[in-house]
Amino acid sequence: MAHLHGPGTPGRLALSSVLFGVNFLFQALGGLWTGSLGLVSDSVENLNDAVVNLLAMGTIHLANRREPCDRYAYGWHRLEILQTLLGVLLLLGLAGAILWEGFRRLAAPKEILVGWAIGFSGLGLLLNLGATFVLLPRRGSHLESDLNLRGAYLHALGDSVANLGVLLSMVLIRITGWRWLDPVVAMAIAVFILRGAYLLARDAFGILMHRAAFDHGAAKARLLAIPGIVGVEDLRSWRACSHLTVCTAHVVVAAERLEETRPFLERIEDLMTREFGVRHMTVHFETAAMSGGHHHRFVHRHEDGHGH
């Protein structure tokens, strides 16, 4: 079984990380100098994206260098999950700090150098748009289906929207003098960050718990539509990482000899790859007589400590 992350992904992640890093420095220093918590919160989002992209590059490099073996059946592709959980912890800590400071500033709004803050937020928006363009999956290219790249692109797009919100809030403060807008926008960005952390944690939890990678009912219906397939039992699917979907199944066919199952295997693999994104498929063929000789229900109970 061979599995490589899409060519070109590490290069795009590297370039976007540079842009995010530069943006983090400009907006963090600008936020501290001008007194804008909105700028600081947006810089935190850029720092997170830079760190997450660098971690993704590292896990891709290690995963592609470590071939599957008897000890590690899928190589090191699950390092992606550890990287995701580290990103979640970072997001929770940063968002919590922003919310705390935002509540403090609502009670006592600070002076802001609004003109300079507008300049810094405008520069930040340009850098975020540049990173978004770098990560944009080109339609029809082999990178369009790369989930790592698509996830980074959506984060960059969200950063651009948040940065636009900071810019607009600075303009409104300049016009109205409502300094409370700055901590409100900062806390809104923190809530956006927490939502991202929840989605990342949910996806990582699903992979760790072997959540089904696709709709099994729909898959069974499509398989049963293949002439000669009379039953699909014990269908299981899971993701070794976000890029690698694995599937196993017991398939009952109208055949008596092993060599007669080859056409079935080719059609099954083609269908599952095209319609359900399966990258590695293991099929156990059975005749109707064989299928009736045992059950297919997965049964496992942990011992309760009393030998029952």
Protein Blocks (a to p, Z undefined) as FASTA:
>chain_A
ZZdddehklmmmmmmmmmmmmmmmmmmmmmmmnopaklmmmmmmmmmmmmmmmmmmmmmm
mmmmmccdfklmnljmlmmmmmmmmmmmmmmmmmmmmmmmmmmmmmmccdddfklmmmmm
mmmmmmmmmmmmmmmccehiaklmmmklmmmmmmmmmmmmmmmmmmmmmmmmmmnopakl
mmmmmmmmmmmmmmmmmmmmmmmmmmmnopafbdfklmmmmmmmpghiabdehiacddfb
lklccdddddddddfbfklmmmmmmmmmmmmmmmnopabdcdddddfklmmmpcfbdcdd
ddehloZZ
